[in-house]
Amino acid sequence: MGASQSNPFEQAYDQMMEQAIRSSGEDRKKRLKEDHGYLEKLFLEKVWWPAVGNLNFLHPEYEIRDFKDGVRFCDYAYLPPKGSDMILETDGFGPHSMSRWKFGDDLERQNHILLDDWKLLRFSRDFILEKPRQCQQTLLLGLAKWSGMLPKEQVIELNVYERAILHLVMELSGDPTPADTAKKLAIDRKTALSNLRSLADKGLLTPIRSAKGRTMRYVPAASLQPRKRSDGAKIERY
């Protein structure tokens, strides 16, 4: 059995790349085969995959048009069926990347991305390698802030941790415990529990309790995402 068959990440990465190559024009196909390499894959392996758990809705070497009608390529575009479209960039460090021309061109390219209403997150090679947990937290907070998971008519003030937790519950990891939440967001358990309880108080999460009344985990409230349980667990509201 090959590495890509035994390793879920490798298998998902190979499938993503194969699909992108099949559906690409010549310019993008060339970039996928020749330029999309170590750092771009490292970001998915060390940051995206541990935080999200899949590569759904990611498009490598995504083409966008600038204001001069030229084509720009981004490392990844994240295009979920709901929420804001996001560009994800990885940045190396070296003489070429720090040349004056490339520095200016990168700034102009970023300006075009933002002016075209994209959301943008950038991650350096050193942070991906040495501070992957911090990168994961930044990614999760960005996904939560821009996911658009609440109905537009439902105006509820949420802090950044509440948004990140709600995104975890509804789109990423499923029904988390306080310990799971703390680990995913790289925060302490007390902060995780406080924000989970706050979301329950606001009617956005429902705590699942054991027969002894202990809160085991949290699920989306019925107003956001109706769910049926078949395991006999008792669902109660705070």
N, C-alpha and C positions, 0 to 999 in steps of 0.2 A: 504494500500500500504506500503510495507516494505521500510526501509531506503535506501537499495541498488537500489530499483526501482525508488525512488523519487530523489535521489542524483546522478547526472551524474558521479561524480568521483567514488563513491562506486560501481556503476553498472559496470563501465569500469574496476575497480580493481578486482571485483569478476570474471568478464569474463576472464581477463588476468590470474588470478590464476587458474581458472578451466581449461583453455586451457593448461597451463603449467603442471598441475598435470596429465591431460589425456595423454600428450605426453612424460612424463618422465619415466626414468628407476627407479628402486626401491630406489637407494641412493638419487637421486635428489627429488623424490616424498616424501621421509621421511623428507628431509630438508625443503621442501616447507610447509609441514604440521606441523612440530615441531619447526623449527628454524627461519623461515621467519616470522617476527612478527612486533612489534610496531614501531621500528625505521625505518625499511625498508619501511613500509607503510607510516610513517610520512614524509619521504623524498619525496615520490610521491605526497602526499597531499599538503605539504607546499611549495615545490620547483618545482618539475617537472610539475605538473598539472597547476599551475598558469602561468608558463612560456610557456609551450608547448600547453596545452589544450587538449591533448589526451595521451593515453598510447601505441600508435602504435609502433611496432618494439622493444618493451621492453621484455626482457626474464629474469624473476626472478630466482635466484639460478642457474645461468648459469655455466655449467661445462667446464673447460679448462684443458688441460694437461700440466704438468710441465715437466722439462727436465729429470726428473727421471721416466717419464711415470706414474706419479701419477695423481690423479684427484684433482683439486682445484675447489671450488665453489665461485662465485662472486655474490654480491647482485643483480646486474642487468647487463645485456649486452644489448647495444643498437645496433641493426643490421639493419640499413636502407638499402633500395635497392641501394642507391648511397651514396658516402661519406665514411668516415672512421668508422670502428667498434670501439665502445667505451665501456669501463667498468666503472660502477658507483658504488662507495662503500660508505657506511655509517659507521661511527666509534663512538662507545660509549666511555664512560670514567668511569673507576672504577678499583678496585684492580685486577680483572681478566684480563681486557684489558691491564693493565700496567705491567703484569708479564714479567719477562725477557725473558722467553721462547716464549711467545706469541708475544712480541715486535720483537724479532729476526725472528720469523717465518713470521710475517706480512711483514717485510722488504724483506725477501727472496721471498715471494709470489709476492710482488709488482715487484721485479726485474724480475721474470719470465714473468709476464704480459707484462712489457715494452719490454723485449727482444724478445717477440713473436709478436711485432709490434702492440699491442693494444694501443689505447689512453685511458688515465685513469684520472678520476676526483674523489676526495674523499671529503666527507662532514662530519663534526663532529655533534654530537647530539646537542651541545650547539648552534652552528651556525644555524642549521635547525630550532630550536625553537626560538632563539632570533634575528637572522639576516637572515630571509628567503629571503628578497629582495636581499641582497648581494649574497646569494647562487644562486638565480634565475639569477642574472646578470652573475655570473661566468659560470653557465650552458649555458646560451645563447651565451656567448662569445666563449666557448668551442665548441658548436655546429656549430657556424658560422665559426670558424677557421678551423675545420676539416670536414666540410660538403662536400667539393669538388663540390660546385654548379656551378662554372665557367667551361666552356669547356677548356680542357687542352691546346688547341691551342691558347686560348685567354689569353694573358699575360697582366694583369692589376694590378697595385699596389693598394692595398686597406689597409687602416688602420683597427684596430681592431673594431672600431665602425661601419665602413662601411660594414665590413663582417657580423657583428651581425645584422645590419639593413637589409642587403640583404637576410639573412637567414629568418628573420621575414617576409619579403614580399613574398618570394618564397615558404616557407615551413611551416610556423607556423600560423601567424595571418592574412594573407591577406593584402590588401591595407591599410597601416597605415597612419594616419595623423601625423604631427610632435608631437602633444600632446600624441598620442598613443605610438609612438616610445619612447619618453622621459620617459613615465611611465613604459613601459616594460623593458627598459634597465637601469632604475634608473639614468638617466642623465638629465641635464637641457634642456629646450625646445630649447634654442639657439644652443646648441651642436647638438641636434637631427636634427634641420632644416639645419644646416650647412652641416652635413654629407648626408642628403637626397639630398640636392642640388648638392653636389659633385658627388654623384652616378648618378644623372641625367646628369650632365656635362660629365661624363665618358660613357654615353650611356647605362647604366645598368638599370635605372629607367625612367619611363615616368610620369610626373605630370599630374593629372586629374584636369582640371580647370572648374569652374562654368561659367555660362553665362556672369558673370561680370568680368571674368578673374582671379578670386581668386583661388589659388591652394588649392584643397580640400584634396587630398591624392595622393599616388604614387603607380604605378603598375610596374611589370617587363617589361622591354623594349622588343619589338618584337624579338630582336636578341637572347634573353634568353628564353622567354616563350610566344609565340604568344597567344593572348587572344582576344575574341570578346566581346564587351559590347552591351547590349540591353537596357540600361537605358537612352540612348540619350546623355550621358555626352561627352563633347568634349575632345579629347585627343590631346595634343600638346607637342612638344619637347621644352626644353629650347633653 
